[in-house]
């Protein structure tokens, strides 16, 4: 039966979604393999926070083979956007007393089981507060990252975080507590939309006591986004 069978979990895989029925099953099954292979002794679950998909994303999510990992999908409330979806996952993770959340984009086509290991292991073994991805990308992919976010983050904070808006992150308990503790006014801003990734990264740079790591994940292939539309909103 779908749902969570335990009151607490060590690690939560969080997948925000909106009309991603063509890709979410692969992401779920790959994440489940990663949990089983690299963290067999930990209690893990996979949580999907959906923005009201009309393409049966939830049904496809539950149809995935989870290799024993519990699955939970729900529709988040509040402002429509990726940030609201990720906030609801973090809130759920805290109610489950999780020590780490690994976020994966729901449109990934290149995710591998080892991504779970590299995004989560620094949290459990090196007391990392936050783990960002480090991808190999085509020179014309990641336009906003390459032209704005990476150079600006480096200039402002002196930290060469190569993918500050990568979308796939490992978040330790320290930063989970911080993100959920910020004011409601913060969550009413663009943080609830596509500003979530850069806000989480810059908050970790400035607020975390634990270290920030970068995880080498190889190539990232995902659904194509139009940089002009992203910058225009």
N, C-alpha and C positions, 0 to 999 in steps of 0.2 A: 504493500500500500504506500502511495506517496505521502510524504510528510516526515517530520522529525520524530525519531523514536527514543531520543534521549533528551534529558533536560539541559545538558551542557556538552560542549564540544571544544576541542583544543584548537581546531583550525576550521575556518569557513572559507569556501571558495565563493566569491560573489560575482554574479553575472548580471549586470543591468541590460535591459533589452527593450526594443521597440520594433516590431515587425521583422524579426530575425529568424523566421522559421527555417530558412534554407541553410543556416550555418550553426544554430545554437546546439543542435544535437552533437555535432562533432566536437564543439568546445566542451560540452558536459562530459562526454565519454573520454576525451583526452585528459581532462582535469581529474576524473575518477581514477584513471590509470596512474596518473602522477601521485595521487594520494596513496593508492595501494602499493605502488612500487617504492616510494621514497619515505613515506611516513606510515608504515603499517601498524605501528604501535600507538598512533594518535587517533583520537576520535575526530573524524572529519565529516563535513556535510557540504552540500552544494546548494546555494540559495540564489534564486532568480527573482529579481525585482523588475517588474514589467510596467511599461507605460501605457497599457491599454491596447496591446496589439490586436489587429483584426485579421491576422494571417495564421492563427492557431499556434503561435509561438509557445504558449504554455503547454499545449498538448504535445508538441514535439519535444519540449524540455522533459516532460515526464516519460516520454517513450524511450529516452536514452538508456543505454545499459550503464548502470552506475557502479558496477563492481563492488557492491556492498555499501557504498556511501549513500547516506540519506539525502533525499531531494525535497526541496520546498520551493514553490513558486507562489508569488502573490503580486497583486497590483499595488503599487505605492500610492500614497495620497499626497496632495500638495501641488506645488508648482510643477508643471510638466517640464521634465528635463532630466538629463543624465545625472546631474548632481543630486536631485531628489531621490533618484533610484539608488544611488550609492549611499546616501544618508540613511535610507531605510535599511539597507543591508548592514551598515555599521551599527545601527540601533539594535537590530536583531542579533548581531554577533555579541553585543554587550549583554543582552538578556541571556544569551547562551554561555556567558563567561569565557568566550573565546580569547585566546592569547594572540591570534594572528588572523588577518583576513587577506586573502589573495584575490585581487580584482582582475578579471579577464574580460576583454571586450567580447560581445556576443557575435560579432561579425568576423572573428578570426578564422583564417584559412590555413595558417601555418603554425598554430600552437602545438607544442609537443609536451609529453609528460614531464620532461626535465624542467620545463618552465616553472612548475609548481615547486620543485626542489630549490631552484635558484632564487625564486622570489620569497620563499618562506624560511629556508634553512638559516640564513643570517639572523632572522628574528629569534629562532629557538636556540641557536648555538653561539651567536655573537652579540646578543642583546641589541640587535639593530632596531631602530625606531621606525625606519622607513626604507623600502627597497624600490628603486626605480629601474625600469628596463633599459637595456643597451642593445639596440637592434642594428643589424646590417640592412640598410635601405637603399633603394635606387636614388640616384642624385636628384631626381625630380619628385620623389616622394617626400612627405614631411615638410612641405613648403613653409608652413607657419612655424614649425619647430626650428628649422634651419635658419630662417630669415629673421625671426623675432624672438621666440621664447628662449632658445639656447643662448644666443649672444646677450640678451637682456638680463637673463638670470645670472649669467657669469659676471656681467659688468656690475650689477647691483649688489650681489651677495658674495662674489668671489668664489663661488662653487661651480665647478664644471660638471653640472648634471646634464648629460647629453640629451636625454629625452624627458624633459620636465612635464610634457603633456602626453606621454606615451600611451596612457590608457590602461596598462597592465602593471599593477603595483602590488607590493607586499606591505602591509600596514601592521605594525606591532601595537600592543595594548596601550602603550603610552600615547601614541598619536590617535588611536581610536577614541580614547577618553577625551583628548583635546578637541577633536573635530566635533564631537557631540556636545561638548560643553560651551561652544561659542554661541553668541547671541542669535536670537531668531532673526534679527535684522540682517545678519550676515547671510543666513539661508534664504532670505527674500531677494537677494541680489543675484547676479549672474552665476554665483557659486552653485545655485540650484540647477543651472543649465550646463552649458559647455565650458563654463569657467571653473568647473570643479577640479580638473586635473592640475592646472597651474596653481590654484589656491592650495590644494593639498601639498604640493611640492614645496612651494615657497613657505608655507606654514611649518613644514617639517624642517626646512633649512634654518628658520628663525626661532622655532620654539622647542624642538626636540632636544632632550638631554642625551639620548642614545645616538648612535652613529647612523649615517645615511650611506647605504650601499648601492652600487649599480650592478645589475645582473645581466651578464651576456646571454642573450636569448637567440642569437642568430637572426635569420630573416623574418621580418613581419610582413605578412600578406593579409590584407583585409579588404572589405568593400571600399571602393573608391569614393572619396569625399571631395567636394568642390571647395577649394580654399577661398574663393571669392564669396561664396555663400556663408562660410564660417566667419569670415572677417566682417561681412556686412550685417550680421545680426548683433 
